[in-house]
Amino acid sequence: MLKIDQVFIIKFLLLFVGTLFITSIISYLTLKSIVIEHNKNHLKHAIEIMDLELNSVNDLDKYIADIYEKTSLRTTVVDEAGNVLADSEANKVQMDNHAQRFEIIESNTKEYGYIIRYSKTLKMDFLYVAKKITYKDRESYIRVSMSLAQIMDDFYSLWIKLFFIFMGILFIALLISKRMSRKVVYDIEQITNYLDEISDKNYKAIIKTKYFYEFLQISLLLKNLVKKLSKQEKKKSKYMAKLRLINRQKNDILSAISHEFKNPVASIIGYAQTIQDDSDMPKIVRDKFLLKISSNGEKISKMLDRLTLSVKLENEDFAITKSAFDLKVLCDEVASNLETKYKDRKILLNVESITLFSDKTMLELALVNLVENALKYSSSDIFIELKDNMILVKDSGIGIKEEELKNITKKFYRVDKNSWNNSMGLGLAMVSYTLKLLGSSLEIESKFGQGSTFSFSIEPMLKS
């Protein structure tokens, strides 16, 4: 299969040679006609000159011979009856009667008679021109002829010169076509190299076509296409990264759920098997074990409820119901309920009476999780404080390492990974989701070994 540059050269040369061939034929015929016409006019002028001098000539044969010697033109003088009176090359006595010669007959009706004819006497083609004149008071004819061999020699001499000119033009055209071909090949190589780079997903590749406008247009279209491909590839990469993250999160969730459920499930199974294996177990011990089974079952139920609530909050699939309520009253209720649960702990309040218009249930959920988180990770008193429209929950517990702060609000993340409790690492994640729905955000300040402060902003409706 031919390459495009080879096809270009072949077609260009075929077109040029074809054009040159047709032009040559037309030129040949045209030039031949022009040369013959030029020689006709030359013979006519010779006849005109001889006509002026002929009546003063006494020796016709000598005059005709002198004409031939000086001009190489064969001249014949014919009388009205067609008899040859004089001829510059042949013996007039032996020559045929010329009355029926075409050029003689035509000169009777026209000023000049013309014909190209083969001469049996001289065995070659001649161009004949004849004119009717008056010689010695008698009608006669002057016929002048020229060998076509001489005419064609002149023509072929001209044609050879033109042929070499045409060959020179052809050679120049070949050089031009090769040069153009190289330019075509260069632009095509730029495009093919660019496509190779793109196929290897090198979307920053450079294409530089510089010779042909059409290839420039193609390169611009390719660049636009590559921009779209690059954007799609980036979207695809982001989508695949998101899928990998989702899969990893799913695995983390399953792993966390499996880990957190093992302890209560193991306790339930252990107590149940002990009761089943010991039919003589005292009632007081049996009741104690059943209480443990019930307690662990409740823990599992609460864990499932918190997991479901966390998912709903994260997906914002939770209806917000706003109402007016007193913040101080809400904080008192939260502190009282948690002190009942954690009997040996104290929660101190520094919250003034202020009216909020928000979702009381969700705000309570956020406070409960923050305070309970502080109770679990500290052994000293907990403080709830209102300052500059910020609610602060402070503890003096173990604190959080700086490298863990960015992960603390993620689901299933717990600072103390070696202990187990009912939180599943969902508490702070739920708080973060809840506050986001309420138009606020959780802020954390902590020093490892010194304690932590969790805070979020509120918008009071009015002070009471």
N, C-alpha and C positions, 0 to 999 in steps of 0.2 A: 504494500500500500504506500502510495506516494505521500510525502510530507507536504504541508501547505505551501512552504517556500518553493518546493520543486513544482508543484501544481501551478503556482503563481508564475514562475519563470517559463514553464512550458506553454501555458496559455498566453502569456504575454508575447513570447516569441512567435507562436503560431499566428496570433492576431497580427503582429507586426509583419511577419513574412508573408502572410496572406494578403495583407493590405499592400505590401510592397510588390507582390506578384501581380495583383490586379492593376496596381498603378503602373507597373512596368509594361504590361500588355497595352493599356490605354496610351501610355507615353510612346510606346513603339509605334503604334498605329498613327498616333497624332503627329509624331515627329516625321514619320515616313511621308505622311500626306503633306506636311509643311515643307519638307525637303523637295519633294516632287513639285509642289506648287511654286516654290522658289525657283527651281530650275526651269519650269514653264515660263515664268516671267523673264528669266535670263535669256531664254531662246527667243521670246517675243521681242525683247529689246535688240537682240542681234539682227532679227529680221527687219526691224524698223530702220536700223542703220544701213543694212544692205540695200533696202528699198530706196533709200536716199541716193545711194551711190551707183546703183546698178545701171541706170540709163546712160551713165557716162563711161561705162566700161566697154572697151572694144573686144578684149580677149576674155570671154566669159570663163573659159576653163582655167586660165591662169589666175583670174580673180578668185574663183572658188577654191583653187589650190592654196592661194595665199591665206585666205580666211581659215582654212583647216590648219595650216601650219602655225598660225598665230593663236588660234583659239581652241584647236582640237575639236571643233564642232563640224560634224558631217553636214554638208550643205548640198541640196539638190535643187536644180531649177527645171521646172516641168512646163511644157507649153500647154495651150488650151486643150489640145487633143489628148494629152496624157503622155506625150513622148518626152523622154529625159533629154534636156538640152545640155546639162552639165551636172557632174557629180564629183565630189571631192575625194571619194575613195574607190568607186567602182567604174568600170568601163561602161560609158553611157550607151554604147551600141548594143551591149549584151544585156542591158537591163530591161525588165518587163515594162509594159505600158502602165502608167500610174494613175490613169483616169479613174479607176475604181477603188483607189486607196481611200480609206475612211477619212483620213485627215484632209485629203484633197476635196472630197465630196462635201465635208462639213464646212470647209473654208468658202464654199460657194454661197452658203446661207448665213454664215456667221463671219465675224471678223477674223477669227482664227479657228483652225481645226486641230484637235488634240487626240492622241492615242498612244498607248504603250503596246508595242507589237514586237514579235520575234522576227529578226531579219535573217532570211534564208541566205542572203548574200554574205553577210558578215558573221552569221551563226551566233547571234546574241540578241538580248532584248534591248529595244531602244525606246526612248521617249521622242515622239514626233510632234512637231508644231509646224503648221503650214498656213500660208496667207496668200490670198489672191492679189496679184499686182499687175501693173502694165509695164511690159518690157518691149522696147522698140515698137511702140504703138500696137502691141498685141497683148491680149490677156495671157498671163502666165501665172505660175505659182512658185513661191520660194518655200522650200521645206527645210527646216533645220532640225537635226536630231542629235541626241546625246545618249551615250551608252548608259543603261541603267546600272551596269557594273560600277561605273564611276560614281553615279549618284549614290548607290548603296554603300560604296566604299566610304564616301563622305558621311553617310548616315551611320554606318557601323563604327566609324571613328568617334563620332559624337556619342553613340550609344555606349561604347566601351568606357568613355570618360564618365558618363552618367552611372554606369554599372559600378565603377570603383567608388563613386560618391555614395551610391546606395549601400555598398558593402561597408564603407566607413560609418555610415549612419547606423547600419545593423550592428556593427561592433560596439559603437557608443551605446546603442540601445541595450545590448547585452550587458555592458558594464553597469548601466543605470539599473537594469532589472536585478542584477546581482546585489547591487548596493541596497536597493529597495527590499530585496529578499532578506538581506542581513538585518535590516531594521524590523521587518515583519517577524523574523525569528527571534530577535531580541525581545520585542514586546510579548510575543507568545511565551517565551521562556520565563519572563517575569510573572506572567499570569499562572503558568503551570507550577512554578516554584512556590508562588503564593498559595495555590490550592494544596500543594503538598504540605506546606506549613499548617494550613488550616485543618487538613485531615489529621495532623498530629496534635490538634487542639492548641496550636500556638496562635491565639487570637491577637497577639501583639505584632505579628509579622508585618513587614512593610512591602508594598508593591509600588514600583516606579516605572510605568510605561511612559515613553517620551516622544514617540514618533508619530503615531496615528491617533486621530481623534476618536475613532470607533473603539480602539483598545482602551483609551482613557475612559470612555463611557462605561465599558465593561468593568474596568478596575474600580470605578466609583460604585457601580452596582454591587460588585463583590464586597467592597468595604462596608456598604450598608447592610448587606446580608450577614457579614461576619459580626457586625455590631449586634444584630438581632440574635445570632447564634450565641454570642458571648453572654448576652443578657439571659437567654434561656438556660445556658450552661450554669450561670450563677444561681438562677432560680432553682435549677435542678439540684445543684450542690447544697443550697440552703434547705431545700425540701428533704434531701437525703439525710442531711445533718439533723434536721428536725425529727425525721423518722427514727434515726439512730438514738437520739435523745429520748424520744417517747418510749422506744423499746427498752432503753436502759432504765428509764424511770419506772416502767412497768415491772421490770425485773427487780428493781430496788424496792418497789411497793410490795411485791409478792414476798421478797426476802424479809422485809421489815415485818409484814403481817405474820409471816410464818414464825419469825423469831419472837415477836411479842406475844403471840398466842400460845407458844410452847409451855411457858411456866404455868399459867392458869389451867390449861388443858392437862398438863402433867399432874398438877395438884388434884384436879377432879378425878382423873383416872386412878391416881395413887390411893386417895381416900376411898374411892368406890371399891377398888379391888381389896383393900384392907377390910372393909365392912363385909364384902362378899366372902372373903376367906375365913373370917372369924365370926362364926355364928353365935358364939358365947360371949361376944364383946359386951361389956357393961353398957347400960342404956346411956349413962352420962357421957361415956366416951363416944358412943355411936352418935348421940345428938351433936356432940362437938364436931365430929367428922362431917356430919350432914350439913352443919352450919358452914364449915369450910367449903364444902362442895357448892352450896348455895351462894356463898360470898364470891367464889371464883367465877361462877356462872354469871353473876351480876357484873363482875369486872369485864367479862367477855362481851356482855350485852352493851355495856357503856362504851367499850372500845369500838364496837361496830357502829353505835350511834354517833360517836365522835368522828369516825371515818366517813360515814355518810354525810354528816354535816360539813365536814371539811371539803368534800367533793362538791357539794352544792354551793358552798361559799366561793370556791375557786372558779367554778363555772358561772358564778353570779346568777345561779338559779335559786334565788332566795328573795322573797318579797319583803320590801322595807315598809314598815308601818310606823309612821312618825306620830308622836304625841308630846304634849308638854309634861314635864316631870321635874322634880327637885333632885339635883345631883347629890346633895348631902344625904338625902333620904336613901337614895340608891346605894351610895357608898356604905352607909350604916348597915343596910341589909346584907350587902356582900360580906362585910367584915364579920357581922354576927353569925351568918351561916357558916363561914369557913372556920371561925373560932370554935363553933360547935363540933365541926368535923375534926379539927386539929386542936384538941382540948388543952394541950400544954403550950400553945403558941399564942402570941398577942399581936393584934393588928392595930396600929395607932393611926388616927385620922387627923388631918389638918385641912378640912374642906369646908368652905363656907357655903351657906344656902344660896343656890343659884339655879334659875330655871332654864332648862334646855328644851329645845324642840327637835327631837330625834327619835330613833328607834330604841326604846328603852331596853327591850329584850337583847338586841345585838350589842348594845353598849355594856349591859350587864355581863354578857358572855365574854366580852373582851376583858373586863375588869376581873372577873372570876379566874380566867385563865392566867392573867398576869400575876395576880396575887398568889394563886395556887402554885404557879411556877416558882415564885419567890420562896414560898413556904417549903417546897421540896428541896431546893438547892441552897438553903441557909438554915441556921439553927437559932438565929437571934430574931428580934422583933422586926415586923414589916411595917413600912410607913406608906400611907396613901395621902398625897398632898396635891392641892390645887394652887398653881402659881402661874400668873400671866397667861390665863386661859389654856394652861397645859395641865393635864392630870399626870402625876408622877407616882410610880410604884417603886419604892426603894428597899433594897435588902443589903445585908452585910455578909453575904454568903461566900461561896467559892469563887464567884466572878467568872468571867468568860475570857479566854485567851484571844488576843487580837486577831490571829489567823482564823478563829472560828466565828467571828462576828458576822462575816458575810454569808455564812451557812446556817446561822441559828434559826432563821425564820423558814427554812425549807422543811417540807414534810418529812417526817420520820427521822429527823436529825435530832440527836440528843447529845448534850455535852458529856454526860457521864454514860458512856456506852457499855460499861460493864455492870450497871445496875438495871433493875427492871422495875417499872411502876406502870400505872394505868394510863400514862400520857401518850405513849406510842410516838412521841416526838411530833405531835400534831398541835399542841397548845399554841405556841407562838405563830405557827403557820396559820391557824384559824384566826388568831388576833389580827395578823397582817391582812388577811382577806376581809375580815369584818370591818376594820377601820377603813380599808379602801372603799368598801361599799358606802360607808358613812361619810366619805369625802375627807378622810384624815389619813395619817400614816404613822407607823410605829417607829420611834427613835430609841436607840439603845446606847447607853454609855456604861462601860464596864472596865474594871481593872482586876486582873487575875489575882485572886486571894484577898480582895478587899470588898467586893460586892458589885452590884449592878443597879442601874436606874433605867426603867422602861417608862416611856412617856408618849403622849399623843395629844394633839390639839383638839379643843372643843370650841363651839360657837354659842355663847350664852344668848338666850332670848331677852332676858332682863334679870336684874337683881332684885331679890326680895328683901 
